[in-house]
Amino acid sequence: MFMTLLRQAGTGLRVLLVATVLLGVGYPLAVWGVSRLPGLHDHAEGSPLVVDGRVVGSELIGVDPVPANPARDPFFHTRPSASADGNFGPGDPATSGGTNRSADNPEQLAAVQERRAAVAARERISPAAVPADAVTASASGVDPGISPAYAELQAPRVARVTGLPEQEVQRLIAESTTGGLAAERTVTVPALNAAVAARTTG
């Protein structure tokens, strides 16, 4: 009886050792090795945004940029974030989530109205022309994508402040747009701002 238990314990320990080596060491190394393959590396590393050889962010994380001079704002802006301090400003990328407020919540309605007025003033347009994604937070709060309508609405201001021709800015928007047909078309704001900055400083 004792020998049987000893043999079973030895078998169990050998299985544990083999499983630990295969699944605890071998499998992670294999996954890491596959992630080094050309075409997969950047995705595995979080799609880093590289400018002048330096990582300045991620194409997957949208943090609303804050201009040094609000009167000369050269940035395209992301959607509002529930983790922002108040109704404006950059959210905390370490805190992902929405407000969980209903559409008829008084605080939500007040925030939307305040944002709509601010965006309309910033872009010099009628409040009625402000699209929904400019005034409502995404479920993650760090969504890097905005609608083409919101991007195009910001294009005249970005062109005016940066000095780039508006046609050039529109071209950069098109290059930063993904989706279509089955997928919703979205403009990736971090990549777009990086492209605008490269044309401005280059």
Backbone as JSON Lines, residues from 0, in Angstrom:
{"i":0,"aa":"M","n":[0.82,-1.21,0.0],"ca":[0.0,0.0,0.0],"c":[0.86,1.27,0.0]}
{"i":1,"aa":"F","n":[1.88,1.23,0.89],"ca":[2.77,2.39,0.97],"c":[3.53,2.6,-0.33]}
{"i":2,"aa":"M","n":[4.0,1.5,-0.94],"ca":[4.75,1.58,-2.2],"c":[3.86,2.12,-3.32]}
{"i":3,"aa":"T","n":[2.59,1.71,-3.3],"ca":[1.65,2.2,-4.32],"c":[1.48,3.71,-4.19]}
{"i":4,"aa":"L","n":[1.31,4.19,-2.96],"ca":[1.18,5.61,-2.73],"c":[2.43,6.36,-3.14]}
{"i":5,"aa":"L","n":[3.57,5.75,-2.87],"ca":[4.85,6.37,-3.23],"c":[4.98,6.5,-4.73]}
{"i":6,"aa":"R","n":[4.59,5.4,-5.46],"ca":[4.67,5.41,-6.93],"c":[3.72,6.48,-7.5]}
{"i":7,"aa":"Q","n":[2.51,6.56,-6.95],"ca":[1.54,7.55,-7.43],"c":[2.02,8.98,-7.17]}
{"i":8,"aa":"A","n":[2.62,9.18,-5.99],"ca":[3.14,10.51,-5.67],"c":[4.28,10.87,-6.61]}
{"i":9,"aa":"G","n":[5.15,9.89,-6.9],"ca":[6.25,10.13,-7.83],"c":[5.74,10.46,-9.23]}
{"i":10,"aa":"T","n":[4.71,9.71,-9.67],"ca":[4.12,9.98,-10.99],"c":[3.51,11.38,-11.03]}
{"i":11,"aa":"G","n":[2.79,11.73,-9.96],"ca":[2.18,13.07,-9.9],"c":[3.22,14.17,-9.93]}
{"i":12,"aa":"L","n":[4.34,13.97,-9.21],"ca":[5.4,14.97,-9.21],"c":[6.05,15.11,-10.58]}
{"i":13,"aa":"R","n":[6.23,13.96,-11.28],"ca":[6.82,14.01,-12.62],"c":[5.9,14.75,-13.58]}
{"i":14,"aa":"V","n":[4.58,14.47,-13.49],"ca":[3.61,15.17,-14.35],"c":[3.62,16.67,-14.05]}
{"i":15,"aa":"L","n":[3.69,17.01,-12.76],"ca":[3.74,18.41,-12.37],"c":[4.98,19.09,-12.92]}
{"i":16,"aa":"L","n":[6.12,18.41,-12.85],"ca":[7.37,18.97,-13.34],"c":[7.31,19.19,-14.85]}
{"i":17,"aa":"V","n":[6.83,18.17,-15.57],"ca":[6.73,18.28,-17.03],"c":[5.76,19.4,-17.42]}
{"i":18,"aa":"A","n":[4.6,19.45,-16.75],"ca":[3.62,20.49,-17.06],"c":[4.16,21.88,-16.76]}
{"i":19,"aa":"T","n":[4.93,21.99,-15.66],"ca":[5.51,23.28,-15.31],"c":[6.5,23.74,-16.37]}
{"i":20,"aa":"V","n":[7.34,22.82,-16.84],"ca":[8.33,23.17,-17.86],"c":[7.64,23.52,-19.18]}
{"i":21,"aa":"L","n":[6.66,22.69,-19.58],"ca":[6.0,22.93,-20.86],"c":[5.11,24.17,-20.83]}
{"i":22,"aa":"L","n":[4.25,24.27,-19.82],"ca":[3.26,25.34,-19.79],"c":[3.74,26.6,-19.08]}
{"i":23,"aa":"G","n":[4.67,26.43,-18.14],"ca":[5.16,27.6,-17.4],"c":[6.38,28.24,-18.03]}
{"i":24,"aa":"V","n":[7.12,27.48,-18.84],"ca":[8.33,28.01,-19.47],"c":[8.24,27.93,-21.0]}
{"i":25,"aa":"G","n":[7.99,26.73,-21.5],"ca":[7.98,26.51,-22.95],"c":[6.92,27.32,-23.68]}
{"i":26,"aa":"Y","n":[5.67,27.24,-23.18],"ca":[4.58,27.93,-23.87],"c":[4.77,29.45,-23.87]}
{"i":27,"aa":"P","n":[5.08,30.08,-22.72],"ca":[5.33,31.53,-22.76],"c":[6.47,31.92,-23.69]}
{"i":28,"aa":"L","n":[7.54,31.11,-23.72],"ca":[8.65,31.41,-24.63],"c":[8.22,31.29,-26.08]}
{"i":29,"aa":"A","n":[7.38,30.3,-26.38],"ca":[6.89,30.12,-27.75],"c":[6.04,31.31,-28.18]}
{"i":30,"aa":"V","n":[5.14,31.76,-27.28],"ca":[4.3,32.91,-27.59],"c":[5.16,34.16,-27.78]}
{"i":31,"aa":"W","n":[6.14,34.34,-26.89],"ca":[7.04,35.48,-27.02],"c":[7.81,35.42,-28.34]}
{"i":32,"aa":"G","n":[8.26,34.22,-28.72],"ca":[8.99,34.06,-29.98],"c":[8.13,34.41,-31.18]}
{"i":33,"aa":"V","n":[6.88,33.97,-31.18],"ca":[5.96,34.3,-32.28],"c":[5.74,35.8,-32.35]}
{"i":34,"aa":"S","n":[5.69,36.45,-31.19],"ca":[5.44,37.9,-31.19],"c":[6.61,38.69,-31.74]}
{"i":35,"aa":"R","n":[7.77,38.06,-31.89],"ca":[8.94,38.74,-32.46],"c":[8.93,38.68,-33.99]}
{"i":36,"aa":"L","n":[8.02,37.91,-34.58],"ca":[7.99,37.77,-36.03],"c":[7.67,39.12,-36.68]}
{"i":37,"aa":"P","n":[8.24,39.37,-37.87],"ca":[7.93,40.63,-38.57],"c":[6.43,40.78,-38.8]}
{"i":38,"aa":"G","n":[5.93,41.97,-38.54],"ca":[4.5,42.23,-38.7],"c":[3.7,42.03,-37.44]}
{"i":39,"aa":"L","n":[4.25,41.29,-36.47],"ca":[3.53,41.05,-35.22],"c":[4.14,41.8,-34.04]}
{"i":40,"aa":"H","n":[5.4,42.21,-34.19],"ca":[6.12,42.79,-33.06],"c":[5.43,44.03,-32.49]}
{"i":41,"aa":"D","n":[5.08,44.99,-33.37],"ca":[4.49,46.23,-32.87],"c":[3.15,45.99,-32.19]}
{"i":42,"aa":"H","n":[2.35,45.07,-32.74],"ca":[1.06,44.77,-32.13],"c":[1.25,44.12,-30.76]}
{"i":43,"aa":"A","n":[2.25,43.26,-30.66],"ca":[2.5,42.58,-29.38],"c":[2.99,43.55,-28.32]}
{"i":44,"aa":"E","n":[3.62,44.63,-28.74],"ca":[4.16,45.61,-27.79],"c":[3.18,46.75,-27.5]}
{"i":45,"aa":"G","n":[1.92,46.61,-27.94],"ca":[0.92,47.62,-27.63],"c":[0.8,48.71,-28.68]}
{"i":46,"aa":"S","n":[1.24,48.42,-29.92],"ca":[1.17,49.4,-31.02],"c":[1.76,50.75,-30.62]}
{"i":47,"aa":"P","n":[3.07,50.77,-30.26],"ca":[3.67,52.04,-29.82],"c":[3.7,53.06,-30.95]}
{"i":48,"aa":"L","n":[3.56,54.32,-30.57],"ca":[3.62,55.43,-31.51],"c":[5.02,56.02,-31.42]}
{"i":49,"aa":"V","n":[5.79,55.91,-32.49],"ca":[7.2,56.32,-32.49],"c":[7.36,57.59,-33.31]}
{"i":50,"aa":"V","n":[7.98,58.6,-32.72],"ca":[8.28,59.86,-33.4],"c":[9.75,60.15,-33.2]}
{"i":51,"aa":"D","n":[10.48,60.32,-34.3],"ca":[11.92,60.58,-34.26],"c":[12.66,59.52,-33.46]}
{"i":52,"aa":"G","n":[12.26,58.26,-33.61],"ca":[12.92,57.17,-32.91],"c":[12.59,57.04,-31.45]}
{"i":53,"aa":"R","n":[11.61,57.83,-30.98],"ca":[11.24,57.83,-29.57],"c":[9.77,57.46,-29.43]}
{"i":54,"aa":"V","n":[9.47,56.56,-28.5],"ca":[8.08,56.16,-28.26],"c":[7.39,57.28,-27.5]}
{"i":55,"aa":"V","n":[6.32,57.83,-28.08],"ca":[5.62,58.97,-27.45],"c":[4.21,58.59,-26.99]}
{"i":56,"aa":"G","n":[3.84,57.34,-27.19],"ca":[2.5,56.91,-26.78],"c":[2.12,55.63,-27.48]}
{"i":57,"aa":"S","n":[0.84,55.37,-27.52],"ca":[0.31,54.18,-28.17],"c":[-0.85,54.58,-29.07]}
{"i":58,"aa":"E","n":[-0.96,53.9,-30.21],"ca":[-2.08,54.15,-31.1],"c":[-3.38,53.61,-30.51]}
{"i":59,"aa":"L","n":[-3.28,52.8,-29.46],"ca":[-4.47,52.17,-28.88],"c":[-5.03,52.92,-27.69]}
{"i":60,"aa":"I","n":[-4.3,53.94,-27.21],"ca":[-4.74,54.67,-26.02],"c":[-4.88,56.15,-26.36]}
{"i":61,"aa":"G","n":[-6.08,56.66,-26.22],"ca":[-6.33,58.06,-26.51],"c":[-6.35,58.89,-25.25]}
{"i":62,"aa":"V","n":[-5.39,59.8,-25.13],"ca":[-5.35,60.74,-24.01],"c":[-5.48,62.13,-24.62]}
{"i":63,"aa":"D","n":[-6.52,62.86,-24.23],"ca":[-6.79,64.16,-24.84],"c":[-5.63,65.12,-24.6]}
{"i":64,"aa":"P","n":[-5.04,65.65,-25.68],"ca":[-3.89,66.55,-25.5],"c":[-4.34,67.91,-24.96]}
{"i":65,"aa":"V","n":[-3.45,68.52,-24.19],"ca":[-3.73,69.84,-23.6],"c":[-2.79,70.86,-24.24]}
{"i":66,"aa":"P","n":[-3.32,71.85,-24.94],"ca":[-2.45,72.84,-25.58],"c":[-1.84,73.78,-24.55]}
{"i":67,"aa":"A","n":[-0.62,74.23,-24.83],"ca":[0.02,75.21,-23.94],"c":[-0.75,76.52,-23.96]}
{"i":68,"aa":"N","n":[-1.26,76.86,-25.15],"ca":[-2.05,78.08,-25.31],"c":[-3.4,77.7,-25.91]}
{"i":69,"aa":"P","n":[-4.46,77.66,-25.1],"ca":[-5.78,77.25,-25.62],"c":[-6.26,78.09,-26.8]}
{"i":70,"aa":"A","n":[-5.79,79.33,-26.89],"ca":[-6.2,80.19,-28.0],"c":[-5.55,79.76,-29.31]}
{"i":71,"aa":"R","n":[-4.46,79.0,-29.23],"ca":[-3.79,78.48,-30.43],"c":[-3.59,76.98,-30.25]}
{"i":72,"aa":"D","n":[-4.68,76.27,-30.33],"ca":[-4.72,74.83,-30.07],"c":[-4.43,74.07,-31.37]}
{"i":73,"aa":"P","n":[-3.26,73.4,-31.47],"ca":[-2.89,72.73,-32.72],"c":[-3.31,71.26,-32.78]}
{"i":74,"aa":"F","n":[-4.02,70.77,-31.77],"ca":[-4.28,69.34,-31.66],"c":[-5.68,68.94,-32.12]}
{"i":75,"aa":"F","n":[-5.76,67.72,-32.63],"ca":[-7.04,67.05,-32.75],"c":[-7.35,66.46,-31.38]}
{"i":76,"aa":"H","n":[-8.6,66.49,-30.99],"ca":[-8.98,66.03,-29.66],"c":[-9.74,64.72,-29.71]}
{"i":77,"aa":"T","n":[-9.54,63.93,-28.68],"ca":[-10.23,62.65,-28.55],"c":[-11.6,62.88,-27.9]}
{"i":78,"aa":"R","n":[-12.3,61.8,-27.64],"ca":[-13.56,61.89,-26.92],"c":[-13.29,62.25,-25.46]}
{"i":79,"aa":"P","n":[-14.27,62.8,-24.77],"ca":[-14.09,63.07,-23.33],"c":[-13.83,61.77,-22.56]}
{"i":80,"aa":"S","n":[-13.26,61.91,-21.39],"ca":[-12.97,60.75,-20.55],"c":[-13.66,60.88,-19.2]}
{"i":81,"aa":"A","n":[-14.23,59.77,-18.75],"ca":[-14.89,59.77,-17.45],"c":[-13.9,59.96,-16.31]}
{"i":82,"aa":"S","n":[-12.61,59.66,-16.55],"ca":[-11.61,59.79,-15.49],"c":[-10.95,61.16,-15.47]}
{"i":83,"aa":"A","n":[-11.41,62.08,-16.34],"ca":[-10.84,63.43,-16.37],"c":[-11.26,64.2,-15.12]}
{"i":84,"aa":"D","n":[-10.48,65.22,-14.79],"ca":[-10.8,66.07,-13.66],"c":[-11.84,67.09,-14.12]}
{"i":85,"aa":"G","n":[-13.1,66.79,-13.93],"ca":[-14.17,67.63,-14.45],"c":[-14.63,67.11,-15.8]}
{"i":86,"aa":"N","n":[-15.25,67.97,-16.59],"ca":[-15.81,67.56,-17.87],"c":[-14.82,67.67,-19.02]}
{"i":87,"aa":"F","n":[-13.63,68.22,-18.76],"ca":[-12.65,68.41,-19.81],"c":[-11.29,67.88,-19.36]}
{"i":88,"aa":"G","n":[-10.35,67.96,-20.27],"ca":[-8.99,67.59,-19.93],"c":[-8.7,66.13,-20.13]}
{"i":89,"aa":"P","n":[-7.44,65.76,-20.03],"ca":[-7.04,64.37,-20.27],"c":[-7.51,63.45,-19.15]}
{"i":90,"aa":"G","n":[-7.92,62.27,-19.54],"ca":[-8.27,61.26,-18.55],"c":[-7.02,60.54,-18.08]}
{"i":91,"aa":"D","n":[-7.19,59.71,-17.09],"ca":[-6.09,58.91,-16.56],"c":[-6.06,57.58,-17.31]}
{"i":92,"aa":"P","n":[-5.03,57.33,-18.14],"ca":[-5.01,56.08,-18.92],"c":[-4.91,54.83,-18.05]}
{"i":93,"aa":"A","n":[-4.55,55.0,-16.78],"ca":[-4.49,53.85,-15.89],"c":[-5.87,53.49,-15.35]}
{"i":94,"aa":"T","n":[-6.86,54.37,-15.58],"ca":[-8.22,54.13,-15.12],"c":[-9.14,54.06,-16.32]}
{"i":95,"aa":"S","n":[-9.58,52.88,-16.64],"ca":[-10.42,52.69,-17.82],"c":[-11.86,52.44,-17.41]}
{"i":96,"aa":"G","n":[-12.78,53.17,-18.04],"ca":[-14.19,52.98,-17.74],"c":[-15.02,54.18,-18.13]}
{"i":97,"aa":"G","n":[-16.33,54.0,-18.19],"ca":[-17.24,55.07,-18.52],"c":[-17.88,55.66,-17.28]}
{"i":98,"aa":"T","n":[-18.82,56.57,-17.48],"ca":[-19.48,57.22,-16.36],"c":[-20.59,56.35,-15.78]}
{"i":99,"aa":"N","n":[-21.16,55.47,-16.59],"ca":[-22.3,54.63,-16.21],"c":[-23.54,55.47,-15.88]}
{"i":100,"aa":"R","n":[-23.59,56.69,-16.38],"ca":[-24.77,57.53,-16.17],"c":[-25.76,57.28,-17.3]}
{"i":101,"aa":"S","n":[-27.03,57.32,-16.98],"ca":[-28.07,57.16,-18.0],"c":[-28.15,58.42,-18.85]}
{"i":102,"aa":"A","n":[-28.78,58.3,-20.01],"ca":[-28.86,59.43,-20.93],"c":[-29.67,60.6,-20.36]}
{"i":103,"aa":"D","n":[-30.57,60.31,-19.41],"ca":[-31.38,61.38,-18.83],"c":[-30.9,61.8,-17.44]}
{"i":104,"aa":"N","n":[-29.71,61.36,-17.07],"ca":[-29.14,61.76,-15.79],"c":[-28.84,63.26,-15.82]}
{"i":105,"aa":"P","n":[-29.29,64.03,-14.83],"ca":[-29.06,65.49,-14.85],"c":[-27.58,65.87,-14.96]}
{"i":106,"aa":"E","n":[-26.7,65.14,-14.27],"ca":[-25.27,65.43,-14.35],"c":[-24.74,65.16,-15.75]}
{"i":107,"aa":"Q","n":[-25.22,64.07,-16.36],"ca":[-24.79,63.74,-17.72],"c":[-25.26,64.81,-18.7]}
{"i":108,"aa":"L","n":[-26.5,65.23,-18.59],"ca":[-27.04,66.26,-19.48],"c":[-26.29,67.58,-19.33]}
{"i":109,"aa":"A","n":[-25.95,67.93,-18.09],"ca":[-25.21,69.17,-17.85],"c":[-23.8,69.08,-18.44]}
{"i":110,"aa":"A","n":[-23.16,67.91,-18.29],"ca":[-21.81,67.72,-18.84],"c":[-21.83,67.82,-20.36]}
{"i":111,"aa":"V","n":[-22.82,67.2,-20.98],"ca":[-22.93,67.23,-22.44],"c":[-23.13,68.66,-22.94]}
{"i":112,"aa":"Q","n":[-24.0,69.4,-22.27],"ca":[-24.24,70.79,-22.68],"c":[-22.99,71.64,-22.52]}
{"i":113,"aa":"E","n":[-22.28,71.45,-21.42],"ca":[-21.04,72.22,-21.19],"c":[-20.0,71.89,-22.25]}
{"i":114,"aa":"R","n":[-19.86,70.6,-22.55],"ca":[-18.88,70.2,-23.57],"c":[-19.28,70.72,-24.94]}
{"i":115,"aa":"R","n":[-20.58,70.64,-25.27],"ca":[-21.04,71.11,-26.58],"c":[-20.72,72.59,-26.77]}
{"i":116,"aa":"A","n":[-20.98,73.39,-25.74],"ca":[-20.7,74.82,-25.83],"c":[-19.2,75.08,-25.99]}
{"i":117,"aa":"A","n":[-18.38,74.32,-25.26],"ca":[-16.93,74.51,-25.33],"c":[-16.38,74.11,-26.69]}
{"i":118,"aa":"V","n":[-16.83,72.98,-27.22],"ca":[-16.35,72.53,-28.54],"c":[-16.79,73.51,-29.61]}
{"i":119,"aa":"A","n":[-18.05,73.98,-29.53],"ca":[-18.55,74.94,-30.52],"c":[-17.72,76.23,-30.5]}
{"i":120,"aa":"A","n":[-17.37,76.7,-29.3],"ca":[-16.55,77.92,-29.19],"c":[-15.14,77.67,-29.73]}
{"i":121,"aa":"R","n":[-14.58,76.51,-29.42],"ca":[-13.21,76.2,-29.86],"c":[-13.13,76.09,-31.38]}
{"i":122,"aa":"E","n":[-14.15,75.49,-31.99],"ca":[-14.13,75.26,-33.44],"c":[-14.85,76.36,-34.23]}
{"i":123,"aa":"R","n":[-15.44,77.32,-33.5],"ca":[-16.12,78.46,-34.14],"c":[-17.29,77.98,-35.02]}
{"i":124,"aa":"I","n":[-18.13,77.15,-34.44],"ca":[-19.28,76.61,-35.15],"c":[-20.52,76.71,-34.26]}
{"i":125,"aa":"S","n":[-21.64,76.35,-34.84],"ca":[-22.88,76.32,-34.07],"c":[-22.89,75.1,-33.15]}
{"i":126,"aa":"P","n":[-23.41,75.22,-31.93],"ca":[-23.49,74.05,-31.05],"c":[-24.25,72.88,-31.68]}
{"i":127,"aa":"A","n":[-25.21,73.18,-32.55],"ca":[-25.99,72.12,-33.2],"c":[-25.13,71.27,-34.13]}
{"i":128,"aa":"A","n":[-23.98,71.8,-34.57],"ca":[-23.11,71.07,-35.51],"c":[-22.11,70.16,-34.81]}
{"i":129,"aa":"V","n":[-22.09,70.17,-33.48],"ca":[-21.12,69.36,-32.73],"c":[-21.61,67.9,-32.71]}
{"i":130,"aa":"P","n":[-20.79,66.95,-33.18],"ca":[-21.23,65.55,-33.19],"c":[-21.26,64.93,-31.8]}
{"i":131,"aa":"A","n":[-21.99,63.85,-31.67],"ca":[-22.21,63.22,-30.36],"c":[-20.92,62.74,-29.71]}
{"i":132,"aa":"D","n":[-19.97,62.21,-30.51],"ca":[-18.76,61.66,-29.9],"c":[-17.83,62.74,-29.37]}
{"i":133,"aa":"A","n":[-18.1,64.01,-29.68],"ca":[-17.3,65.1,-29.14],"c":[-17.71,65.45,-27.72]}
{"i":134,"aa":"V","n":[-18.9,65.01,-27.3],"ca":[-19.43,65.44,-26.0],"c":[-19.75,64.28,-25.07]}
{"i":135,"aa":"T","n":[-19.61,63.05,-25.54],"ca":[-19.91,61.88,-24.71],"c":[-18.67,61.01,-24.57]}
{"i":136,"aa":"A","n":[-18.45,60.5,-23.37],"ca":[-17.3,59.64,-23.11],"c":[-17.53,58.25,-23.67]}
{"i":137,"aa":"S","n":[-16.46,57.6,-24.06],"ca":[-16.55,56.22,-24.52],"c":[-16.61,55.28,-23.32]}
{"i":138,"aa":"A","n":[-16.9,54.02,-23.58],"ca":[-16.99,53.04,-22.49],"c":[-15.64,52.85,-21.8]}
{"i":139,"aa":"S","n":[-14.55,52.98,-22.56],"ca":[-13.22,52.78,-21.97],"c":[-12.68,54.06,-21.35]}
{"i":140,"aa":"G","n":[-13.08,55.2,-21.89],"ca":[-12.52,56.46,-21.41],"c":[-11.17,56.79,-22.01]}
{"i":141,"aa":"V","n":[-10.58,55.86,-22.76],"ca":[-9.28,56.09,-23.4],"c":[-9.35,55.69,-24.88]}
{"i":142,"aa":"D","n":[-10.51,55.87,-25.48],"ca":[-10.72,55.51,-26.87],"c":[-9.87,56.42,-27.76]}
{"i":143,"aa":"P","n":[-9.0,55.84,-28.61],"ca":[-8.17,56.69,-29.47],"c":[-8.89,57.15,-30.73]}
{"i":144,"aa":"G","n":[-10.08,56.58,-31.01],"ca":[-10.77,56.86,-32.26],"c":[-11.92,57.84,-32.1]}
{"i":145,"aa":"I","n":[-12.07,58.7,-33.1],"ca":[-13.22,59.6,-33.18],"c":[-13.86,59.42,-34.55]}
{"i":146,"aa":"S","n":[-15.05,59.95,-34.72],"ca":[-15.73,59.84,-36.01],"c":[-15.05,60.76,-37.02]}
{"i":147,"aa":"P","n":[-15.12,60.4,-38.31],"ca":[-14.59,61.32,-39.33],"c":[-15.24,62.69,-39.26]}
{"i":148,"aa":"A","n":[-16.52,62.75,-38.87],"ca":[-17.2,64.04,-38.76],"c":[-16.54,64.93,-37.71]}
{"i":149,"aa":"Y","n":[-16.17,64.35,-36.57],"ca":[-15.52,65.14,-35.52],"c":[-14.11,65.56,-35.96]}
{"i":150,"aa":"A","n":[-13.41,64.69,-36.66],"ca":[-12.07,65.04,-37.15],"c":[-12.15,66.17,-38.18]}
{"i":151,"aa":"E","n":[-13.07,66.06,-39.12],"ca":[-13.2,67.08,-40.16],"c":[-13.64,68.42,-39.57]}
{"i":152,"aa":"L","n":[-14.42,68.38,-38.51],"ca":[-14.85,69.6,-37.84],"c":[-13.65,70.34,-37.23]}
{"i":153,"aa":"Q","n":[-12.63,69.59,-36.8],"ca":[-11.46,70.19,-36.18],"c":[-10.4,70.61,-37.18]}
{"i":154,"aa":"A","n":[-10.52,70.13,-38.43],"ca":[-9.5,70.37,-39.44],"c":[-9.22,71.86,-39.71]}
{"i":155,"aa":"P","n":[-10.24,72.71,-39.88],"ca":[-9.94,74.13,-40.15],"c":[-9.11,74.78,-39.05]}
{"i":156,"aa":"R","n":[-9.42,74.48,-37.77],"ca":[-8.65,75.07,-36.67],"c":[-7.21,74.58,-36.69]}
{"i":157,"aa":"V","n":[-7.01,73.27,-36.87],"ca":[-5.66,72.71,-36.89],"c":[-4.86,73.32,-38.05]}
{"i":158,"aa":"A","n":[-5.49,73.46,-39.21],"ca":[-4.81,74.07,-40.36],"c":[-4.45,75.53,-40.07]}
{"i":159,"aa":"R","n":[-5.37,76.24,-39.47],"ca":[-5.15,77.65,-39.18],"c":[-4.0,77.84,-38.18]}
{"i":160,"aa":"V","n":[-3.97,77.03,-37.13],"ca":[-2.97,77.2,-36.08],"c":[-1.6,76.69,-36.51]}
{"i":161,"aa":"T","n":[-1.57,75.56,-37.22],"ca":[-0.28,74.97,-37.61],"c":[0.3,75.59,-38.87]}
{"i":162,"aa":"G","n":[-0.57,76.24,-39.68],"ca":[-0.1,76.8,-40.94],"c":[-0.1,75.81,-42.08]}
{"i":163,"aa":"L","n":[-0.54,74.59,-41.83],"ca":[-0.63,73.6,-42.9],"c":[-1.84,73.91,-43.78]}
{"i":164,"aa":"P","n":[-1.75,73.64,-45.09],"ca":[-2.93,73.79,-45.94],"c":[-4.04,72.85,-45.47]}
{"i":165,"aa":"E","n":[-5.28,73.3,-45.53],"ca":[-6.37,72.47,-45.05],"c":[-6.47,71.18,-45.85]}
{"i":166,"aa":"Q","n":[-6.13,71.23,-47.14],"ca":[-6.15,70.01,-47.95],"c":[-5.17,68.98,-47.41]}
{"i":167,"aa":"E","n":[-4.01,69.45,-46.95],"ca":[-3.01,68.55,-46.37],"c":[-3.53,67.94,-45.08]}
{"i":168,"aa":"V","n":[-4.19,68.74,-44.26],"ca":[-4.76,68.23,-43.02],"c":[-5.84,67.2,-43.32]}
{"i":169,"aa":"Q","n":[-6.67,67.46,-44.32],"ca":[-7.7,66.5,-44.71],"c":[-7.08,65.2,-45.21]}
{"i":170,"aa":"R","n":[-5.94,65.31,-45.89],"ca":[-5.25,64.11,-46.37],"c":[-4.73,63.28,-45.2]}
{"i":171,"aa":"L","n":[-4.2,63.96,-44.18],"ca":[-3.71,63.26,-43.0],"c":[-4.85,62.58,-42.25]}
{"i":172,"aa":"I","n":[-6.01,63.22,-42.23],"ca":[-7.18,62.59,-41.62],"c":[-7.53,61.31,-42.36]}
{"i":173,"aa":"A","n":[-7.53,61.38,-43.69],"ca":[-7.86,60.19,-44.49],"c":[-6.87,59.06,-44.23]}
{"i":174,"aa":"E","n":[-5.58,59.41,-44.08],"ca":[-4.56,58.39,-43.84],"c":[-4.7,57.76,-42.46]}
{"i":175,"aa":"S","n":[-5.29,58.48,-41.52],"ca":[-5.47,57.97,-40.16],"c":[-6.84,57.34,-39.94]}
{"i":176,"aa":"T","n":[-7.61,57.19,-41.02],"ca":[-8.96,56.64,-40.93],"c":[-8.94,55.15,-41.27]}
{"i":177,"aa":"T","n":[-9.6,54.37,-40.44],"ca":[-9.73,52.93,-40.68],"c":[-11.2,52.55,-40.69]}
{"i":178,"aa":"G","n":[-11.46,51.34,-41.15],"ca":[-12.84,50.85,-41.17],"c":[-13.48,51.1,-42.52]}
{"i":179,"aa":"G","n":[-14.77,50.91,-42.55],"ca":[-15.52,51.04,-43.79],"c":[-16.24,49.74,-44.09]}
{"i":180,"aa":"L","n":[-17.23,49.78,-44.94],"ca":[-18.07,48.63,-45.28],"c":[-18.68,48.03,-44.01]}
{"i":181,"aa":"A","n":[-18.12,46.93,-43.52],"ca":[-18.71,46.26,-42.35],"c":[-18.33,46.94,-41.03]}
{"i":182,"aa":"A","n":[-17.17,47.6,-41.01],"ca":[-16.7,48.23,-39.76],"c":[-16.93,49.74,-39.8]}
{"i":183,"aa":"E","n":[-17.22,50.3,-38.63],"ca":[-17.43,51.74,-38.54],"c":[-16.12,52.48,-38.82]}
{"i":184,"aa":"R","n":[-16.19,53.55,-39.59],"ca":[-15.01,54.33,-39.91],"c":[-14.62,55.19,-38.7]}
{"i":185,"aa":"T","n":[-13.37,55.11,-38.31],"ca":[-12.87,55.89,-37.18],"c":[-11.52,56.5,-37.54]}
{"i":186,"aa":"V","n":[-11.23,57.62,-36.92],"ca":[-9.95,58.31,-37.11],"c":[-9.14,58.14,-35.83]}
{"i":187,"aa":"T","n":[-7.92,57.61,-35.96],"ca":[-7.06,57.38,-34.8],"c":[-6.34,58.68,-34.45]}
{"i":188,"aa":"V","n":[-6.73,59.29,-33.35],"ca":[-6.25,60.62,-32.98],"c":[-4.75,60.65,-32.65]}
{"i":189,"aa":"P","n":[-4.2,59.71,-31.84],"ca":[-2.76,59.81,-31.55],"c":[-1.9,59.78,-32.81]}
{"i":190,"aa":"A","n":[-2.23,58.9,-33.73],"ca":[-1.46,58.81,-34.98],"c":[-1.65,60.08,-35.81]}
{"i":191,"aa":"L","n":[-2.86,60.62,-35.83],"ca":[-3.13,61.85,-36.59],"c":[-2.36,63.03,-36.03]}
{"i":192,"aa":"N","n":[-2.36,63.18,-34.7],"ca":[-1.61,64.29,-34.1],"c":[-0.11,64.15,-34.36]}
{"i":193,"aa":"A","n":[0.38,62.91,-34.33],"ca":[1.8,62.69,-34.61],"c":[2.14,63.07,-36.05]}
{"i":194,"aa":"A","n":[1.23,62.73,-36.98],"ca":[1.45,63.07,-38.39],"c":[1.43,64.57,-38.61]}
{"i":195,"aa":"V","n":[0.51,65.26,-37.94],"ca":[0.44,66.73,-38.06],"c":[1.71,67.35,-37.49]}
{"i":196,"aa":"A","n":[2.15,66.86,-36.33],"ca":[3.36,67.39,-35.71],"c":[4.58,67.18,-36.59]}
{"i":197,"aa":"A","n":[4.64,66.01,-37.25],"ca":[5.78,65.72,-38.13],"c":[5.82,66.66,-39.32]}
{"i":198,"aa":"R","n":[4.65,67.0,-39.87],"ca":[4.61,67.94,-41.0],"c":[4.92,69.35,-40.53]}
{"i":199,"aa":"T","n":[4.58,69.66,-39.31],"ca":[4.76,71.03,-38.81],"c":[6.22,71.3,-38.43]}
{"i":200,"aa":"T","n":[6.85,70.3,-37.78],"ca":[8.23,70.49,-37.32],"c":[9.24,70.03,-38.36]}
{"i":201,"aa":"G","n":[8.77,69.2,-39.29],"ca":[9.7,68.7,-40.3],"c":[9.92,69.71,-41.38]}
